[in-house]
Every structure is written in structure tokens, then in C-alpha cells.
Amino acid sequence: MEKENKDRTELGFFASLKEHPTTDEFVKGLWRENPVFVQVLGMCPVLAVSNTAENALAMGLATLFVLLMSNILVSSLRNFIPKQVRIASYILIIATFVTIIDYGIQAISVELHKSLGAFISLIVVNCLILSRAEAFASKNTVGKSILDALGMGLGFTFALFCLGLVREIFGNGSIFGVSVFSDNFQEWIIMILPAGGFFTLALWLLVFNYIKEKRTTA
Amino acid sequence: MNTESLGYIFINACLINNFVLAYFLGICPFLGVSGKMETATKMGGAVTFVMIISSMCADGIHALLVAINAPFLQLISYIVVIASTVQLVEMFVKKMSPALFRALGIFLPLITTNCAILGLALFQTNKGYDFIESLVYASGAGIGFTLALVLIAGLREQLDFAETPNMVKGTALTLLVAGILSLSFMGFAGLGS
């Protein structure tokens, strides 16, 4: 009972939602089990394409799409896929949807496709998607898997967006390409460079660790 | 230096555009198995080996896909080839050297989801490298990956003895160190220009 109470205070405003197991599948990915800040999964695209907020958002939504579709297919086929070849089958399912979104983005905006580069194709090896297929979708119903995919995908997009926003504001002096500082603002070139990606993610992790520590001591 | 020369391709993949520190490929093993120097070296060796083999296969597959005019199968066939290469390497190592097989353990099958390997296959196709160039590119990338992994493992072994605040411990600290390492690798940018 005591532990339950503690959990509730820790979760803050998600507390009431936690009592409904179905909504919990959705909510857990957003904060408590956030794929980037808590599970540290799928780091390659997080660091590589978060140099502007727009790129980060596009990448997050592309990943959300692949995650949702593969979770649906994996969970509906979960009784037909033999255990021995399940990982290979999951990778094939994921690769198919990645090919679809790759051609889709190319059709919508060639420019965006160029700036995301090979990282759209590399969604295939994003460990987040494979881990959700293996750890969740292969054991749960289609409905639950959809909620799980939406939660995890949005949590991933949120984390990417946090990074992209900070890196764009300081590295480019803009938000979504719109200038926010006066003309004599000196851009911090380092924020767009690879090193800036590592530093920004480290800073966000520090912020989240700080919040967590405050809550557990309070 | 001639950007087409084999020497440049090697140095480019290994140092100037290091796969881990400049392209952000293979971050998961970079953060996951870089705690100890010994495992880091072995992981680097295994990844380099798989990179070279899958790069050779990717070269053949690309030629085949161009011949039958089915570029949309590229991604799917590459990932299948990488997965089977890893399986093959696993069986080969098990048969030839059980000691090495035990030492590598779980890291061997996990190489399949290392994005550095799929990234390598995609990049060499995009750049239009021929067979020999791909081979040199793959070995450069593999050695660069091993170098980054060994460097961060050495730093992390030292950090274990440092007194750090609770808040910084774990991934955040590794990322900060990686950022500084990435900064120092930027010094190689002038090489070959």
C-alpha cells in the first residue's frame, strides 16, 4: 500500500490514468518508460537527424508510422510465426514498412528526403521498433499493441523534438526556420555539429535525472 | 590527396568521417558494451569482420538488383544478407574457435541490429564504389568503429574511479565524454584536403 502511494505521487498528473490498464499502455511510453530518456533505445537517429526541429519531427513521425504498422502486423500474426524464425520475420515486416515510408517521403518532399538521408532506411535497425515487436506486440492483442506503439512512438517523437528544438535555437538562431534572435546573434556552430548532438542529449538526460532525483527525495 | 584514391577512402571512413563520432552509426553498442576494454576490443573485431563480408555481399546484390531492375528490394535484401552473414559467422566461430565464441557471447547475434553495418552497405551503394573500393571502405569503417569503442572504453574505465554526482552517473556521463571525443575527432577534418 505504501509503495502504491509513493508511485502515485511520483507519477503526478498521470496518476488517475494509471488505474486504467488500457490507457496505461499508451501513457507509459510518453514519460515513465520513454524510449529515449529512460530506455536509451534507438539513439542513432536521435543524435543524427535532430539538428533542426523540422527534421526531428519528420523522423519521429516516420518512426511512429513504422512502429505502429509493424506492431499491428506482428501482433495479428503472433500465433502464426514460428518461434525459431520470429526475429527474422519481424525484421522483414519492419523493412517492408520502412521501404514504404522511404518512397512516401520522397514523393511528399524531395528536400526533406535529402536532409534525412540514409537515416530513413536505417529505421529498419532502430532497436526501439524491434524491441517493441519482440517484447510487446508478440505477446499482446492488436488493440493493446496499437496503444503501445502510439505511446512509444509519440514518446520517441517528443524526445527527438526536445533535442531538435534546442539544437536549432542555438545552432541556427531559429525555430522551424523562423529567426528568433536579432541579426547580430552569433550562432553556436557546435550545436549543429555531431558533438553538439552528444552534448544536448547529455544535458536533457541531466535535466530528467535531476527531476527524478528531486521527486524521490521529496 | 585524390578523393578517389584507396588511401583517402580508408582514412575518410576511419578518421575524418568516423562512423560512430561523425555519422552517429552504431551508437547502441558504443554506449552498451564500452564498459570494459576487453569486450570493446572483441566487439570491434567481430563488427569489422561482419562489415567486410556484408560489404562484399552488398556489392554483388546491388549489381543483381540493378540487372533485374528492382531497386525497391534493396533495403529488404541487404538486411536479410546481413542477418544471414551474422548467423554464418556465428556458426563458423563456434566450430573453429569455441573459446572466442564464448568470449563474444550475446554480442555476436546483436551485430545484426548494429546500424553501422546496414549504413555501410547503403553508403557504399550511394557513393558508387566498386568491389575493391567497397572492401577498403568497409575495413576503414570497421577499424574506425573499433578505435572509437576502445577509446571510450579506456575513458570509462578511468571514470569508474572518479567521484561524480549521482545525477551524472551512467548514460549522461558517457554521452558527455563522447561529445568531447567527437570534438577532438573534428581535428581530422583537414586530413586529405
Interface residues (C-beta under 8 A of the other chain):
Chain A: V40 L41 M43 C44 P45 L47 A48 I87 A88 I91 L92 A95 T96 V98 T99 D102 Y103 A118 S121 L122 V124 V125 N126 C127 L130 I190 L193 P194 A195 G196 G197 F198 F199 L201 A202 L205 L206 N209 Y210 E213
Chain B: L21 A22 Y23 F24 L25 G26 I27 C28 L31 F72 L75 I76 I79 V80 A83 T112 T113 N114 C115 L118 G119 L122 F123 N126 N166 M167 V168 T171 A172 L173 L175 L176 A178 G179 I180 S182 L183 M186
